Amino acid sequence: MNKFTVISTLILASSVALPAFAADTDWFVGGGVGYQQDTIKGANEQNGEDATYQLRGGAIINDHHRVMGTYSYMDKSSQNMFLASYDYLIPVAQKVNLFAGVSAGLADNKISNESSTDFVWGGQVGAMYEINDSWSTDLTYRYLDQDYSEQATKLDYSQQVVWSVDYKF
């Protein structure tokens, strides 16, 4: 997919969504830790399982829409990932929301001394629990398609299970 098309689509979607930020918006920052499995095939095939660490921030709009930026790091592939995400929140109890959404961004991977920055995209599902007015936690499963292909090695996709804690301000 053309990177210019992806970037221009994200910019257009963000500018169209700006009026929604004037509505009931809760801003948050947080972090998470979890498990990531990368499917690496080819000449440098390896076990792609390791811990992932994440920092994130964003907004919950009108109690049903969450937009978020996430930075994640995984040591095994020296992977730095930057994602923009949208989740639709579905309330199922007073303090519990289920969610489903999409993510897109960039991943910088270094496998066997070959580094490449590539487009990633995918989706996520999970559950969020609001501890109180300021704190919440969620458990997320995310699947990401990756475009890494260097020296006959291909990183096809990644799967993550992450537990996060967020502070709303």
C-alpha positions in Angstrom: 0.0 0.0 0.0 1.3 3.5 -0.9 2.6 5.2 2.3 1.4 8.6 1.0 -2.2 7.2 0.8 -2.0 5.8 4.3 -0.7 9.0 5.8 -3.1 11.2 3.9 -6.0 9.0 5.0 -4.9 9.2 8.7 -4.6 13.0 8.4 -8.1 13.3 6.8 -9.7 11.1 9.4 -8.1 13.0 12.2 -9.2 16.4 10.9 -12.8 15.1 10.4 -12.8 13.8 13.9 -11.6 17.1 15.5 -15.1 18.5 16.2 -15.8 15.4 18.3 -13.0 16.4 20.7 -15.2 19.3 21.8 -17.7 16.8 23.2 -17.4 14.8 26.4 -13.7 13.8 26.3 -11.5 12.1 28.9 -7.8 12.3 28.2 -5.5 9.5 29.5 -1.9 8.3 29.7 -0.7 4.8 30.6 1.6 1.9 30.2 1.4 -1.8 29.7 3.3 -5.0 29.7 2.6 -8.3 27.9 3.6 -11.1 25.6 4.3 -10.8 21.9 4.9 -13.5 19.3 6.4 -12.6 15.9 6.1 -15.1 13.0 9.6 -14.9 11.4 10.2 -17.1 8.3 13.1 -17.6 5.9 16.9 -17.6 6.2 17.0 -16.1 9.7 14.0 -17.9 11.1 13.8 -17.7 14.9 11.6 -18.0 17.9 9.9 -14.6 17.9 8.4 -14.8 21.5 9.3 -12.1 24.0 7.9 -9.6 26.4 6.6 -6.3 25.1 6.5 -3.0 26.9 4.1 -0.1 26.0 3.5 3.6 26.7 0.3 5.1 25.4 -1.9 8.1 25.5 -5.1 9.3 24.0 -8.8 10.2 24.6 -12.1 8.6 25.2 -14.8 10.5 23.4 -18.5 10.3 24.5 -17.8 7.1 26.5 -17.8 5.0 23.3 -14.8 6.0 21.1 -11.2 5.7 22.1 -8.3 7.1 20.0 -4.8 6.3 21.1 -1.2 6.6 20.2 1.1 3.7 21.4 4.8 3.2 21.5 5.9 -0.4 22.2 9.2 -2.1 22.5 10.2 -5.8 22.2 13.9 -6.7 22.9 14.2 -9.9 20.8 13.8 -8.2 17.4 15.0 -4.8 18.7 11.5 -3.8 17.6 10.2 -0.2 18.1 6.5 0.1 17.1 4.5 3.3 16.8 0.7 2.8 16.4 -2.4 5.0 16.0 -5.5 3.1 17.1 -9.3 3.5 17.3 -11.5 1.4 19.5 -15.3 1.3 19.9 -16.2 0.7 23.5 -19.2 -1.4 24.3 -20.5 -1.1 28.0 -21.5 -4.5 29.4 -21.6 -3.5 33.1 -21.3 -0.4 35.2 -17.5 -0.4 35.2 -16.8 -2.9 32.4 -16.4 -2.2 28.6 -15.6 -4.6 25.9 -13.8 -3.1 22.9 -12.9 -3.8 19.3 -10.8 -1.6 17.0 -8.1 -1.1 14.4 -4.5 0.0 14.5 -2.0 1.2 11.9 1.6 2.6 12.2 5.3 1.8 11.7 7.5 -0.8 13.1 11.3 -0.6 13.1 12.7 -4.2 13.4 16.3 -5.4 13.5 16.7 -9.1 12.8 20.2 -10.6 12.3 21.7 -7.1 12.0 19.3 -6.2 9.2 17.1 -3.2 10.1 14.0 -2.0 8.3 11.1 0.4 9.1 7.9 -0.8 7.7 4.1 -0.3 7.7 2.0 -2.4 10.2 -1.7 -2.6 10.5 -4.2 -4.8 12.3 -6.9 -5.0 14.9 -7.5 -5.6 18.6 -10.2 -6.7 21.0 -10.3 -6.7 24.7 -12.0 -5.7 28.0 -11.6 -2.5 30.1 -12.3 -2.2 33.8 -12.8 1.3 35.3 -11.2 1.1 38.8 -12.5 4.6 39.7 -12.9 8.0 38.0 -9.1 8.4 37.4 -7.8 4.9 36.9 -8.7 2.1 34.5 -7.1 -1.2 33.3 -7.5 -3.3 30.3 -6.5 -6.6 28.8 -6.0 -6.5 25.0 -5.3 -9.0 22.2 -3.8 -7.4 19.1 -3.0 -8.9 15.7 -0.7 -6.9 13.4 0.3 -7.6 9.8 3.9 -6.6 9.2 5.8 -5.8 5.9 9.4 -6.6 7.1 11.3 -8.5 4.4 15.1 -8.3 4.4 17.9 -10.7 3.2 15.4 -13.6 2.6 13.8 -13.2 6.0 10.2 -12.2 6.4 8.4 -11.0 9.6 4.8 -11.9 8.5 2.7 -10.9 11.5 2.7 -10.2 15.3 0.3 -11.2 18.0 0.2 -9.4 21.4 -1.6 -9.9 24.7 -1.1 -6.8 26.9 -2.3 -5.8 30.3 -2.4 -1.9 30.6 -3.1 0.6 33.3 -4.3 4.1 32.4 -4.7 7.4 34.3 -7.4 9.8 33.2 -7.0 13.5 33.7 
